[in-house]
Amino acid sequence: MELPFSESYKIKMVETIRRSTREEREKWIKEAYFNLFNLRSEYVFIDLLTDSGTGAMSDKQWSEMMLGDESYAGASSYLKMRQTIKDILGFPYFLPTHQGRAAENVLFSVLVKEGDIVPGNSHFDTTKGHIEFRKAKAIDCTINEAFDTTLIHPFKGNVDLNKLEKVLENNSNERVPFIVLTLTNNTAGGQPVSMKNIREVSQLAKKHAVSLLFDSARFAENAYFIKIREEGYSHKTIKEIVIEMFQYADYATMSSKKDAIVNMGGFIAFRDREIYRQASTFNIMFEGFVTYGGMSGRDMNALSQGLDEGTEFDYLETRVKQVEYLGNELIKYGIPIQQPIGGHAVFVNAKQLLPHVPREEFIAQTLGVELYLEAGIRGVEIGTLLADRDPVTRNNRYPELELLRLALPRRTYTNNHMDVVAAALKNVYDRRDSIQSGYKIKWEAPIMRHFTVELEKSKIKLF
């Protein structure tokens, strides 16, 4: 008899979570202005808002925390992190930052100027926010297959080379500071990018004398999918695949709260010493001295250990298979999701699940609120709220996909929790025809509004 699959770890510590009542949740979500970000964590039973900084560190990571060197300059923790990044990613220079958006802020302060064009594969919220804040423009060049959630394509995160070539041909390299490749492609549903596509994007970048930046938050999950889906890589280790991936990049930013399995931390990696020096000035201004950059020594130690653990196959297989388990349960119930199932989250197709809610009433956000009301489960909208307004016209941008993302923290929940999530969504799905309206904006910030937006219910429509 073949042995069933099991986790590659055992549990050493637990944290109590509480089930709330429907009446409590109705009160709490109203007080939060129907914004899931505004909920207190104790009001949430199963928290799938994000996998960023919410995972459980290992015994070895906690051991490394105790060895942290908190010297202001030249700490051994910095040297350990520098060596780990060189060994695993192959970059000679790096700057520590407190998280990924800080890395973007520092690097983009050097590279991005007003009027620039930044093509890529579905820039995520902070990446696009930092670009547009500098009065530059992000252009999505993701393949069209990514926008058909029912289509099975192994690498839906890929860049459409024809789209990218057109952008590069229509703009001088002075206007394109870099191409950004997000690994995995979060906005499109946690979908990976193939090694072939990485290589071809790199060739296009060199042809047009443009740099290539990797948004590397989930690079290890991307390497896992290359190993199991791309011809010629099944025999290679994750670390071998990672080295090959990053040889094509000129820069890398990373929110280490994802694939380095830490609660806080990030970095920028460079090949160009001069750009590293220029960025160092902004790092000192915004983050801290170049050898700590907003991080404590103990966090740098945990990050270094996490990079090593996060690029091991057994860990990644356990991680991805739990996401797959939840996705398959939802498919079994007939709930429409982005397929194939991605690496860090299941993305529910809210537009299909709630066909009666108008797009201007924020379909995916409406689904997120309904799931919270059903069982105290918190996801996050990847739709019109996140897409924000056009910076020129100030009209809502309506993306191709309206998705509710259920992001799984690493090594945190069991499959029993996933069963609760699936059953709760089925209950929402079963009463979908009764959900006729969504929400309207009461207050919003001028950029990256979804984090702090305040909503109110739209008028109930009578048919």
C-alpha positions as CSV (number, residue, x, y, z in Angstrom):
1,M,0.0,0.0,0.0
2,E,1.4,3.4,-1.0
3,L,1.8,5.7,2.0
4,P,-0.2,8.9,2.1
5,F,1.5,12.2,1.8
6,S,2.2,14.0,5.1
7,E,3.7,17.2,6.3
8,S,7.5,17.5,6.5
9,Y,7.4,18.9,10.0
10,K,5.9,18.3,13.4
11,I,4.2,20.9,15.6
12,K,6.1,22.2,18.7
13,M,3.9,25.1,19.8
14,V,0.3,26.1,19.3
15,E,-1.8,29.3,19.5
16,T,-5.4,29.4,20.5
17,I,-8.0,30.8,18.1
18,R,-11.6,31.5,18.8
19,R,-14.8,30.9,16.9
20,S,-17.1,34.0,16.9
21,T,-20.8,34.2,16.3
22,R,-22.5,35.6,13.2
23,E,-23.9,38.5,15.2
24,E,-20.5,39.4,16.4
25,R,-19.0,39.3,12.9
26,E,-21.8,41.5,11.5
27,K,-21.0,44.1,14.1
28,W,-17.2,43.9,13.7
29,I,-17.2,44.1,9.9
30,K,-19.6,47.1,10.0
31,E,-17.3,48.8,12.5
32,A,-14.4,48.1,10.1
33,Y,-16.3,49.8,7.2
34,F,-16.4,46.5,5.4
35,N,-12.7,46.6,4.9
36,L,-11.1,43.2,5.9
37,F,-7.8,45.0,6.6
38,N,-9.5,47.0,9.4
39,L,-10.5,43.9,11.4
40,R,-8.7,43.1,14.7
41,S,-6.9,39.8,14.4
42,E,-8.8,38.3,17.3
43,Y,-12.0,38.8,15.3
44,V,-10.7,36.4,12.7
45,F,-10.9,32.6,13.0
46,I,-8.8,31.5,10.0
47,D,-6.7,34.3,8.6
48,L,-5.9,34.0,4.9
49,L,-5.4,37.7,4.3
50,T,-1.8,37.2,3.3
51,D,1.1,34.7,3.5
52,S,3.4,37.7,4.1
53,G,5.1,37.4,7.5
54,T,2.4,35.2,8.9
55,G,4.2,31.8,8.8
56,A,5.7,29.7,11.5
57,M,9.5,29.8,11.8
58,S,11.4,26.6,12.4
59,D,13.4,25.6,15.5
60,K,16.6,26.4,13.6
61,Q,15.3,29.9,12.7
62,W,14.5,30.5,16.4
63,S,17.9,29.3,17.4
64,E,19.5,31.7,14.9
65,M,17.5,34.5,16.5
66,M,19.4,34.0,19.7
67,L,22.7,34.4,17.9
68,G,21.9,37.7,16.3
69,D,24.6,40.4,16.4
70,E,23.0,43.7,17.0
71,S,26.0,45.9,16.2
72,Y,25.1,49.0,14.3
73,A,27.8,48.5,11.6
74,G,29.6,45.4,10.3
75,A,27.5,42.9,12.3
76,S,28.2,39.2,11.8
77,S,24.5,38.8,11.1
78,Y,24.9,41.1,8.1
79,L,27.9,39.1,6.8
80,K,25.9,35.8,7.2
81,M,23.0,37.2,5.2
82,R,25.4,38.6,2.5
83,Q,27.0,35.2,2.1
84,T,23.6,33.4,2.0
85,I,22.3,35.7,-0.8
86,K,25.5,35.2,-2.7
87,D,25.4,31.4,-2.3
88,I,21.6,30.9,-3.1
89,L,20.9,33.8,-5.5
90,G,24.4,34.5,-6.9
91,F,24.4,38.3,-6.4
92,P,27.6,40.0,-5.2
93,Y,26.0,43.1,-3.6
94,F,22.9,43.5,-1.5
95,L,21.2,46.0,0.9
96,P,19.0,44.8,3.7
97,T,15.5,46.5,4.1
98,H,12.7,45.9,6.5
99,Q,10.4,44.5,3.8
100,G,9.8,44.2,0.1
101,R,8.0,47.5,-0.4
102,A,10.9,49.3,1.3
103,A,13.3,47.5,-1.2
104,E,11.2,48.9,-4.0
105,N,11.2,52.4,-2.6
106,V,15.0,52.4,-2.3
107,L,15.7,50.9,-5.7
108,F,13.1,52.9,-7.6
109,S,14.4,56.1,-6.0
110,V,17.5,55.4,-8.1
111,L,16.0,54.0,-11.3
112,V,12.5,55.4,-11.9
113,K,11.7,58.9,-12.9
114,E,8.7,60.8,-14.2
115,G,7.5,59.7,-17.6
116,D,9.2,56.2,-17.4
117,I,7.5,53.0,-18.7
118,V,7.9,49.8,-16.7
119,P,6.6,46.7,-18.4
120,G,6.2,43.4,-16.6
121,N,3.9,40.6,-15.7
122,S,1.0,41.9,-13.6
123,H,2.8,44.3,-11.2
124,F,1.6,43.8,-7.7
125,D,0.0,46.6,-5.6
126,T,3.1,48.1,-4.0
127,T,5.2,47.7,-7.1
128,K,2.7,49.5,-9.2
129,G,2.2,52.0,-6.4
130,H,5.8,52.9,-6.2
131,I,6.0,53.3,-10.0
132,E,2.9,55.5,-10.3
133,F,3.9,57.5,-7.2
134,R,6.9,58.6,-9.3
135,K,4.6,59.6,-12.2
136,A,5.7,56.6,-14.3
137,K,3.5,54.0,-15.9
138,A,3.3,50.2,-15.3
139,I,2.3,48.2,-18.4
140,D,1.1,44.6,-18.0
141,C,2.5,42.2,-20.5
142,T,1.2,38.9,-19.0
143,I,0.1,36.2,-21.5
144,N,-3.6,36.2,-22.3
145,E,-4.0,32.7,-21.0
146,A,-3.7,34.0,-17.4
147,F,-7.1,35.7,-17.7
148,D,-9.0,32.5,-18.5
149,T,-9.4,30.9,-15.1
150,T,-10.6,27.6,-16.5
151,L,-7.6,27.1,-18.8
152,I,-5.0,24.7,-17.7
153,H,-1.6,26.2,-18.6
154,P,1.5,25.3,-16.6
155,F,3.0,28.8,-16.6
156,K,0.3,31.4,-16.6
157,G,2.7,33.9,-15.0
158,N,4.7,34.1,-18.3
159,V,5.3,37.4,-20.1
160,D,3.8,37.7,-23.6
161,L,7.0,38.3,-25.6
162,N,5.1,40.1,-28.4
163,K,3.5,42.5,-26.0
164,L,6.8,43.2,-24.3
165,E,8.6,43.6,-27.6
166,K,6.0,46.2,-28.7
167,V,6.5,48.2,-25.5
168,L,10.3,48.1,-25.9
169,E,10.1,49.1,-29.6
170,N,7.8,52.0,-29.0
171,N,9.9,53.4,-26.2
172,S,13.6,54.3,-26.0
173,N,15.7,52.4,-23.4
174,E,16.1,55.8,-21.6
175,R,12.3,55.7,-20.9
176,V,12.3,52.0,-19.8
177,P,14.5,51.7,-16.6
178,F,13.9,48.0,-16.3
179,I,11.5,45.1,-17.0
180,V,10.0,43.6,-13.8
181,L,9.4,39.9,-13.6
182,T,7.2,38.8,-10.6
183,L,8.0,35.3,-9.5
184,T,5.5,33.9,-9.0
185,N,2.9,36.1,-10.6
186,N,0.7,37.0,-7.6
187,T,-2.0,39.1,-9.3
188,A,-2.7,36.5,-11.9
189,G,-3.3,33.8,-9.2
190,G,0.1,32.8,-7.8
191,Q,1.1,31.5,-11.3
192,P,4.7,30.6,-12.1
193,V,7.0,31.8,-14.9
194,S,8.9,29.2,-16.8
195,M,12.7,29.1,-17.1
196,K,12.2,29.3,-20.9
197,N,10.2,32.5,-20.5
198,I,12.7,34.0,-18.0
199,R,15.5,33.3,-20.5
200,E,13.6,34.8,-23.4
201,V,12.7,38.0,-21.5
202,S,16.3,38.3,-20.5
203,Q,17.3,38.1,-24.2
204,L,14.8,40.8,-25.1
205,A,16.1,43.0,-22.3
206,K,19.6,42.7,-23.6
207,K,18.6,43.3,-27.2
208,H,17.0,46.6,-26.1
209,A,19.7,47.5,-23.5
210,V,17.2,47.4,-20.7
211,S,17.8,45.9,-17.2
212,L,15.8,43.0,-15.8
213,L,14.4,43.1,-12.2
214,F,13.0,40.1,-10.4
215,D,10.3,40.7,-7.8
216,S,11.4,37.7,-5.9
217,A,8.9,37.3,-3.0
218,R,8.0,33.7,-4.0
219,F,10.9,32.7,-6.1
220,A,11.3,29.4,-4.4
221,E,7.7,28.4,-5.2
222,N,8.4,29.4,-8.8
223,A,11.5,27.1,-8.8
224,Y,9.4,24.3,-7.5
225,F,6.9,24.6,-10.3
226,I,9.8,24.7,-12.8
227,K,11.1,21.4,-11.4
228,I,7.7,19.6,-11.5
229,R,6.3,21.1,-14.7
230,E,9.1,22.1,-17.1
231,E,10.9,19.6,-19.2
232,G,14.5,19.1,-18.3
233,Y,14.4,20.2,-14.7
234,S,12.9,17.2,-12.8
235,H,16.4,15.9,-11.9
236,K,17.7,19.3,-10.6
237,T,17.5,20.5,-7.0
238,I,15.6,23.6,-6.1
239,K,18.8,25.4,-5.3
240,E,20.3,24.6,-8.7
241,I,17.1,25.9,-10.4
242,V,17.2,29.1,-8.3
243,I,20.8,29.8,-9.3
244,E,19.9,29.4,-13.0
245,M,16.9,31.6,-12.7
246,F,18.7,34.5,-11.0
247,Q,21.6,34.5,-13.5
248,Y,19.3,36.3,-15.8
249,A,18.5,39.1,-13.4
250,D,20.3,42.4,-13.0
251,Y,18.5,43.3,-9.8
252,A,16.2,41.5,-7.3
253,T,13.9,42.9,-4.7
254,M,12.5,40.6,-2.1
255,S,9.9,40.6,0.6
256,S,11.5,37.9,2.7
257,K,8.3,37.5,4.7
258,K,7.2,35.1,2.0
259,D,9.8,32.5,0.8
260,A,12.4,33.2,3.5
261,I,9.6,32.4,6.1
262,V,10.3,35.3,8.4
263,N,7.9,37.7,10.1
264,M,9.8,40.8,8.9
265,G,12.6,41.5,6.5
266,G,13.6,42.1,2.9
267,F,16.5,43.1,0.7
268,I,17.7,44.4,-2.7
269,A,20.3,42.4,-4.6
270,F,22.6,44.0,-7.3
271,R,25.1,43.0,-9.9
272,D,26.1,46.6,-10.7
273,R,28.3,48.1,-8.1
274,E,27.6,51.7,-9.1
275,I,23.8,51.3,-8.7
276,Y,24.4,49.5,-5.4
277,R,26.4,52.6,-4.3
278,Q,23.6,55.0,-5.4
279,A,21.0,52.9,-3.7
280,S,23.0,52.8,-0.5
281,T,22.4,56.6,0.0
282,F,18.6,56.1,-0.2
283,N,18.9,53.0,2.1
284,I,20.7,55.1,4.7
285,M,18.0,57.8,4.4
286,F,14.9,55.6,4.4
287,E,15.9,52.3,6.1
288,G,19.2,52.5,8.1
289,F,22.9,51.9,7.7
290,V,23.9,49.6,4.8
291,T,24.7,46.7,7.2
292,Y,21.4,46.6,8.9
293,G,18.9,48.5,6.8
294,G,15.9,48.5,9.1
295,M,16.5,44.9,10.3
296,S,17.8,43.6,13.6
297,G,20.7,41.2,13.6
298,R,18.4,38.4,14.9
299,D,16.0,38.9,12.0
300,M,18.9,38.8,9.5
301,N,20.0,35.5,11.0
302,A,16.4,34.0,10.8
303,L,16.1,35.3,7.2
304,S,19.4,33.6,6.2
305,Q,18.3,30.3,7.7
306,G,14.8,30.7,6.1
307,L,16.3,31.2,2.6
308,D,18.1,27.9,3.1
309,E,15.1,26.0,4.3
310,G,12.8,27.7,1.8
311,T,14.8,26.3,-1.1
312,E,14.5,22.7,0.0
313,F,12.1,20.4,-2.0
314,D,10.5,18.7,1.0
315,Y,9.5,22.0,2.5
316,L,8.1,23.3,-0.8
317,E,6.2,20.1,-1.6
318,T,4.5,20.3,1.8
319,R,3.7,24.0,1.3
320,V,2.3,23.7,-2.3
321,K,0.4,20.5,-1.6
322,Q,-1.6,22.2,1.2
323,V,-2.6,25.0,-1.2
324,E,-3.5,22.3,-3.8
325,Y,-5.6,20.5,-1.2
326,L,-7.7,23.5,-0.5
327,G,-8.1,24.2,-4.3
328,N,-9.2,20.7,-5.0
329,E,-11.8,20.8,-2.2
330,L,-13.2,24.0,-3.8
331,I,-13.2,22.5,-7.3
332,K,-15.1,19.5,-5.8
333,Y,-17.8,21.8,-4.6
334,G,-18.1,23.5,-8.0
335,I,-16.5,26.8,-6.9
336,P,-14.7,28.6,-9.7
337,I,-11.0,29.2,-9.0
338,Q,-7.9,30.1,-11.0
339,Q,-6.5,26.9,-12.5
340,P,-4.0,25.3,-12.3
341,I,-3.8,26.0,-8.5
342,G,-1.0,28.4,-7.7
343,G,1.8,28.2,-5.2
344,H,0.9,30.4,-2.2
345,A,-2.9,30.9,-2.5
346,V,-6.2,29.8,-4.0
347,F,-7.8,32.5,-6.1
348,V,-11.6,32.3,-6.3
349,N,-13.2,33.8,-9.4
350,A,-15.6,36.2,-7.7
351,K,-17.1,37.4,-11.0
352,Q,-18.4,33.9,-11.7
353,L,-19.4,33.2,-8.2
354,L,-21.4,36.4,-7.7
355,P,-22.8,37.1,-11.2
356,H,-25.5,39.5,-9.9
357,V,-23.2,42.0,-8.2
358,P,-22.3,45.0,-10.5
359,R,-18.6,45.5,-11.2
360,E,-18.7,49.0,-9.8
361,E,-19.8,47.6,-6.5
362,F,-16.6,45.6,-6.0
363,I,-17.4,42.0,-6.6
364,A,-14.4,40.3,-5.1
365,Q,-14.6,42.5,-2.0
366,T,-18.3,41.6,-1.6
367,L,-17.3,37.9,-1.7
368,G,-14.6,38.5,0.9
369,V,-17.1,40.1,3.3
370,E,-19.6,37.3,2.7
371,L,-16.9,34.6,3.5
372,Y,-16.0,36.5,6.7
373,L,-19.6,36.7,7.8
374,E,-20.1,33.0,7.0
375,A,-17.3,31.7,9.2
376,G,-14.8,34.4,10.4
377,I,-12.4,33.6,7.5
378,R,-10.4,36.5,6.1
379,G,-9.2,36.6,2.5
380,V,-8.2,39.6,0.4
381,E,-9.6,41.2,-2.7
382,I,-7.5,41.1,-5.9
383,G,-9.8,43.1,-8.1
384,T,-11.1,46.6,-8.7
385,L,-10.3,48.0,-5.3
386,L,-6.7,46.8,-5.7
387,A,-6.5,47.9,-9.3
388,D,-7.1,51.5,-8.0
389,R,-8.0,54.5,-10.1
390,D,-6.3,55.6,-13.3
391,P,-3.8,58.2,-12.2
392,V,-4.9,60.6,-15.0
393,T,-8.6,60.1,-15.4
394,R,-9.3,59.1,-11.8
395,N,-11.8,56.5,-13.0
396,N,-11.9,53.0,-11.6
397,R,-9.7,50.5,-13.4
398,Y,-11.6,47.3,-14.0
399,P,-9.2,44.4,-14.3
400,E,-9.9,41.3,-16.4
401,L,-10.1,39.2,-13.2
402,E,-12.1,39.8,-10.0
403,L,-10.4,37.4,-7.5
404,L,-10.7,36.6,-3.8
405,R,-7.3,35.5,-2.7
406,L,-7.0,32.9,0.1
407,A,-3.3,33.0,1.0
408,L,-2.0,30.3,3.2
409,P,0.5,31.1,5.9
410,R,3.5,28.7,5.9
411,R,3.5,25.9,8.4
412,T,0.5,27.4,10.3
413,Y,-2.8,25.8,9.6
414,T,-3.8,22.1,9.2
415,N,-5.9,20.6,6.5
416,N,-8.8,20.5,8.9
417,H,-8.8,24.3,8.8
418,M,-8.8,24.0,5.0
419,D,-11.9,21.9,5.2
420,V,-13.6,24.6,7.2
421,V,-12.7,27.2,4.5
422,A,-14.0,25.0,1.7
423,A,-17.3,24.3,3.5
424,A,-17.8,28.0,4.3
425,L,-17.2,29.0,0.7
426,K,-19.6,26.3,-0.4
427,N,-22.3,27.8,1.9
428,V,-21.7,31.2,0.2
429,Y,-21.8,29.6,-3.2
430,D,-25.1,27.9,-2.4
431,R,-26.8,31.2,-1.5
432,R,-25.0,33.2,-4.3
433,D,-28.3,34.2,-6.0
434,S,-29.4,36.0,-2.9
435,I,-26.4,38.3,-3.1
436,Q,-27.5,41.0,-5.4
437,S,-25.5,44.1,-4.4
438,G,-22.1,45.0,-3.1
439,Y,-20.5,48.2,-1.7
440,K,-19.7,51.8,-2.5
441,I,-16.7,53.9,-1.4
442,K,-17.3,56.2,1.6
443,W,-13.6,57.3,1.8
444,E,-10.4,56.3,0.0
445,A,-6.7,57.3,-0.1
446,P,-5.4,58.8,-3.4
447,I,-3.1,55.7,-4.0
448,M,-3.1,52.1,-2.9
449,R,-6.6,52.6,-1.5
450,H,-7.5,49.0,-0.8
451,F,-5.5,48.9,2.4
452,T,-7.4,51.7,4.2
453,V,-10.6,52.2,2.1
454,E,-13.9,52.7,4.0
455,L,-17.0,51.2,2.4
456,E,-20.7,51.2,2.9
457,K,-23.4,49.0,1.6
458,S,-24.9,49.8,-1.8
459,K,-28.7,50.1,-2.0
460,I,-30.4,46.8,-2.2
461,K,-31.8,46.2,-5.6
462,L,-35.4,45.0,-6.0
463,F,-36.2,42.7,-8.9
